[in-house]
């Protein structure tokens, strides 16, 4: 029979890859982590980790143990949450993964509302310009630009959102007028690095005009926004990133690019209280701010 405490240390070391990182996560010393791993390896009768210069990775037997360890973690978490329902307490850690734009410019602004409602809840917002994996335990809940095609994952459409063309007013004043789509060919466009795109849904720059001049590229939408603010050219940005920023002017407002966000979680996501609370908050938030996510020129909250 496995000791649940040993399993906790096993999962922490697997996810962090380093003794010190696992120790910080669990609020203990690295020697304690090593001692619990050693105890678990004695119980199993085989090594569970291989140590490399840059950290620890699972052995073959460690990879076999991982699904069982995660199942034990889910069961323990579910039992704890159910025990707390009667006290209306939501506590524990939830990792929420999202593309950089919606994560840094939308969710981050509203998550303090959730934290105020549930002071014992901890949310790790993973806002990065790539797909955040649920199956690899990078996140408990993930928002993506495409519907995940993965078994054992619960998925629903979160919301549509719109993007437009933006540039700095001072830069625009120094350029030839842009009055129709073909005029874009004569101006620098800030876009994505094609071979580093994490979603095909970001492949919209080539369709803007006949000969787009993509002279500055970045994997980061925030970097693209900053480049536009600095007078680097025209950027395609989500309207929720620009609606309250007078430093950017929308160009050709009739060009309205629409995309979608999807929200996903593991199959047991609805049975764990803290996950359910975060999931429901994000869904309700996107419904509340449809006016912003689908913003058209001249739209407001009123």
Phi, psi and omega per residue, in radians:
X1 nan 2.304 -3.136
X2 -1.406 2.530 3.018
X3 -1.460 2.192 -3.088
X4 -1.027 -0.620 3.114
X5 -1.061 -0.709 3.106
X6 -1.105 -0.685 3.138
X7 -1.104 -0.690 3.107
X8 -1.020 -0.766 -3.135
X9 -1.221 -0.634 3.084
X10 -1.038 -0.836 -3.129
X11 -1.165 -0.694 -3.137
X12 -1.115 -0.739 3.138
X13 -1.208 -0.679 3.088
X14 -1.053 -0.773 -3.042
X15 -1.337 -0.564 -3.124
X16 -1.606 -0.570 -3.141
X17 1.417 -0.057 -3.098
X18 -2.445 2.511 -3.139
X19 -1.086 -0.780 -3.095
X20 -1.144 -0.701 3.128
X21 -1.156 -0.730 3.099
X22 -1.113 -0.695 3.137
X23 -1.111 -0.775 3.111
X24 -1.086 -0.707 3.134
X25 -1.068 -0.666 -3.088
X26 -1.649 -0.047 3.119
X27 1.208 0.710 -3.112
X28 -2.457 -2.956 3.137
X29 -1.685 2.706 -3.111
X30 -1.133 -0.496 3.103
X31 -1.155 -0.576 3.103
X32 -1.181 -0.723 3.084
X33 -1.038 -0.843 -3.128
X34 -1.048 -0.672 -3.123
X35 -1.155 -0.716 3.127
X36 -1.210 -0.659 3.094
X37 -1.111 -0.745 3.120
X38 -1.085 -0.716 3.126
X39 -1.104 -0.702 3.137
X40 -1.193 -0.684 3.112
X41 -1.132 -0.599 3.064
X42 -1.139 -0.724 3.127
X43 -1.114 -0.720 -3.123
X44 -1.336 -0.587 3.141
X45 1.590 0.127 3.136
X46 -2.593 2.722 3.077
X47 -1.121 2.480 3.134
X48 -1.843 -0.336 -3.106
X49 -2.302 2.654 2.962
X50 -2.009 2.259 -3.139
X51 -1.588 2.253 3.082
X52 -2.039 3.078 -3.138
X53 -1.118 -0.492 -3.102
X54 -1.870 0.208 3.082
X55 2.461 -2.809 -3.057
X56 -1.996 2.446 3.011
X57 -2.240 2.756 -3.095
X58 -1.300 2.515 2.944
X59 -1.384 3.120 3.112
X60 -1.065 -0.755 3.134
X61 -1.205 -0.553 3.068
X62 -1.116 -0.710 3.112
X63 -1.161 -0.565 3.078
X64 -1.216 -0.594 -3.131
X65 -1.315 -0.460 -3.005
X66 -0.962 -0.859 3.141
X67 -1.051 -0.665 3.110
X68 -1.146 -0.736 3.129
X69 -1.096 -0.732 3.132
X70 -1.168 -0.644 3.089
X71 -1.117 -0.712 3.094
X72 -1.109 -0.709 3.118
X73 -1.094 -0.772 -3.141
X74 -1.112 -0.726 3.135
X75 -1.112 -0.796 3.139
X76 -1.104 -0.722 3.136
X77 -1.132 -0.730 3.134
X78 -1.111 -0.767 3.141
X79 -1.104 -0.713 3.141
X80 -1.157 -0.772 -3.137
X81 -1.133 -0.728 3.137
X82 -1.111 -0.642 3.137
X83 -1.151 -0.475 -3.084
X84 -1.594 -0.183 -3.083
X85 -1.011 -0.738 -3.116
X86 -1.093 -0.379 3.117
X87 -1.719 0.086 3.137
X88 0.949 0.644 -3.138
X89 -1.884 2.263 3.060
X90 -2.013 2.067 -3.077
X91 -2.500 2.919 3.111
X92 1.841 3.126 -3.024
X93 -1.755 2.416 3.043
X94 -2.296 2.237 3.063
X95 -1.723 2.119 -3.115
X96 -1.981 1.989 -3.140
X97 -1.733 2.483 -3.115
X98 -2.734 2.647 2.992
X99 -0.990 2.688 -2.998
X100 -0.965 -0.749 -3.065
X101 -1.074 -1.046 -3.094
X102 -1.205 -0.508 3.135
X103 -1.225 -0.913 -3.048
X104 -1.410 -0.535 -3.003
X105 -1.858 -0.102 3.134
X106 -2.257 -1.079 -3.091
X107 -1.080 -0.742 -3.089
X108 -1.055 -0.511 -3.134
X109 -1.310 -0.389 -3.021
X110 -1.958 -0.297 -3.139
X111 -1.040 -0.547 3.070
X112 -0.987 -0.483 3.054
X113 -1.079 -0.742 3.133
X114 -1.171 -0.742 -3.126
X115 -1.121 -0.572 3.105
X116 -1.186 -0.584 3.120
X117 -1.264 -0.610 -3.060
X118 -2.270 1.462 -3.063
X119 -1.070 -0.413 -3.126
X120 -1.544 -0.044 3.119
X121 -1.453 2.452 3.073
X122 -2.097 2.201 3.131
X123 -2.073 2.169 2.988
X124 -1.733 1.952 3.133
X125 -1.608 1.956 3.130
X126 -1.700 1.621 -3.084
X127 -1.871 1.740 -3.018
X128 -2.424 2.692 3.136
X129 -1.428 1.023 3.095
X130 -2.873 3.038 3.074
X131 -1.360 2.329 3.097
X132 -1.777 2.150 -2.980
X133 -1.511 2.285 2.999
X134 -1.444 -0.729 -3.080
X135 -1.138 -0.481 3.075
X136 -1.601 0.145 3.076
X137 1.161 0.416 3.010
X138 -1.248 -0.482 -3.133
X139 -2.615 2.721 3.036
X140 -1.539 -0.615 3.094
X141 -2.280 2.378 -3.104
X142 -2.345 2.476 3.029
X143 -1.882 2.352 -3.081
X144 -2.404 2.900 3.138
X145 -1.543 -0.222 3.115
X146 -2.279 2.674 3.105
X147 -1.215 2.113 -3.128
X148 -1.109 2.408 3.090
X149 -1.867 1.148 -3.053
X150 -2.283 2.343 3.059
X151 -1.207 2.747 3.091
X152 1.160 0.400 3.115
X153 -2.183 2.307 3.062
X154 -1.581 2.248 -3.051
X155 -2.386 2.503 2.975
X156 -2.576 2.715 3.053
X157 -1.197 2.254 -3.111
X158 -1.521 -0.932 -3.117
X159 -3.002 2.732 2.870
X160 -1.514 2.762 3.032
X161 -2.613 2.796 -3.059
X162 -2.082 2.609 3.080
X163 -2.130 2.732 3.090
X164 -2.472 3.134 3.138
X165 -1.722 2.275 -3.051
X166 -2.367 2.620 3.066
X167 -2.682 2.863 3.123
X168 -1.282 2.378 -3.118
X169 -0.962 -0.737 -3.124
X170 -1.127 -0.665 3.112
X171 -1.145 -0.768 -3.138
X172 -1.063 -0.672 -3.098
X173 -1.123 -0.405 -3.117
X174 -1.643 0.022 -3.075
X175 -1.869 2.886 2.982
X176 -1.121 2.542 -3.085
X177 -0.996 2.514 3.077
X178 -1.981 1.800 -3.064
X179 -2.037 -0.260 3.099
X180 -2.584 2.931 -3.015
X181 -1.003 -0.705 -3.094
X182 -1.112 -0.404 3.123
X183 -1.150 -0.340 -3.112
X184 -1.141 -0.464 -3.081
X185 -1.052 -0.458 -3.095
X186 -1.595 0.141 -3.073
X187 -2.229 2.580 3.122
X188 -1.193 2.367 3.125
X189 -2.032 2.372 3.112
X190 -1.671 2.160 -3.046
X191 -2.445 -2.897 -3.140
X192 -1.570 2.794 3.026
X193 -1.447 1.910 -2.950
X194 -0.946 -0.819 -3.039
X195 -1.408 0.031 3.072
X196 -2.029 0.210 3.109
X197 -1.116 2.358 3.113
X198 -1.653 -0.073 3.091
X199 -2.650 2.434 3.089
X200 -1.180 -0.300 3.134
X201 -1.196 -0.196 3.105
X202 -1.627 0.077 -3.107
X203 -1.555 1.178 -3.128
X204 -2.029 -0.146 -3.069
X205 -1.221 -0.644 -3.088
X206 -1.139 -0.364 -3.122
X207 -1.630 0.097 -3.090
X208 -1.256 -0.682 -3.133
X209 -2.728 3.118 -3.048
X210 -1.198 -0.666 -3.122
X211 -2.359 1.334 -3.120
X212 -1.152 2.377 -3.138
X213 -1.697 1.421 -3.124
X214 -1.473 1.496 -3.037
X215 -1.675 -0.209 3.096
X216 -2.384 2.170 -3.077
X217 -2.207 2.612 3.072
X218 -2.666 2.618 3.052
X219 -1.355 -0.172 -3.039
X220 -1.904 2.212 3.084
X221 -1.224 -0.523 3.076
X222 -1.170 -0.691 3.073
X223 -1.112 -0.677 3.103
X224 -1.104 -0.725 3.105
X225 -1.094 -0.752 -3.135
X226 -1.154 -0.630 3.104
X227 -1.146 -0.696 3.096
X228 -1.129 -0.726 3.117
X229 -1.071 -0.558 -3.126
X230 -1.467 0.088 3.114
X231 1.483 0.467 -3.099
X232 -1.469 -0.126 -3.140
X233 2.366 -2.663 -3.045
X234 -1.806 2.272 3.127
X235 -2.067 2.521 3.013
X236 -1.628 1.982 -3.013
X237 -2.253 2.573 3.013
X238 -1.052 2.430 -3.127
X239 -1.098 -0.461 -3.138
X240 -1.231 -0.249 3.080
X241 -1.533 -0.208 -2.966
X242 -2.163 -0.182 -2.936
X243 -1.104 -0.493 -3.120
X244 -1.989 0.417 -3.092
X245 -2.012 1.746 -3.112
X246 -1.225 -0.109 -3.120
X247 -1.377 -0.107 3.137
X248 -2.181 2.490 3.113
X249 -2.055 2.380 3.110
X250 -1.387 2.410 -3.139
X251 -1.931 2.449 3.091
X252 0.796 1.168 -3.070
X253 -1.061 -0.268 3.083
X254 -1.247 -0.321 3.057
X255 -1.418 1.824 -3.038
X256 -2.143 1.875 -3.118
X257 -1.679 2.221 -3.112
X258 -2.037 2.350 3.081
X259 -2.343 3.111 -3.099
X260 -2.289 2.658 2.971
X261 -1.950 2.500 3.073
X262 -2.072 2.545 3.097
X263 -2.038 2.394 -3.050
X264 -2.421 2.711 3.043
X265 -2.702 2.956 3.107
X266 -1.130 2.860 -3.059
X267 -1.018 -0.447 -3.104
X268 -1.697 0.243 -2.992
X269 -1.024 -0.623 -3.059
X270 -1.384 -0.193 -3.114
X271 -1.606 -0.092 -3.118
X272 -1.936 2.115 -2.950
X273 -0.995 -0.853 -3.057
X274 -1.150 -0.625 3.080
X275 -1.152 -0.744 -3.102
X276 -1.091 -0.692 -3.130
X277 -1.129 -0.782 -3.138
X278 -1.172 -0.772 3.107
X279 -0.979 -0.899 -3.094
X280 -1.123 -0.621 3.122
X281 -1.128 -0.789 -3.123
X282 -1.122 -0.747 3.127
X283 -1.090 -0.834 -3.133
X284 -1.122 -0.643 3.140
X285 -1.083 -0.782 -3.141
X286 -1.174 -0.572 3.064
X287 -1.203 -0.695 3.138
X288 -1.120 -0.596 -3.044
X289 -1.889 0.578 3.055
X290 -1.039 -0.613 3.135
X291 -1.042 -0.545 -3.127
X292 -1.504 -0.793 -3.087
X293 -1.143 -0.568 -3.137
X294 -1.870 0.404 -3.029
X295 -0.960 2.347 2.994
X296 -1.996 2.837 -3.127
X297 -0.893 2.245 3.095
X298 1.550 -0.183 3.123
X299 -1.228 2.684 3.044
X300 -2.614 -3.054 3.134
X301 -1.274 -0.276 -3.075
X302 -1.527 nan nan
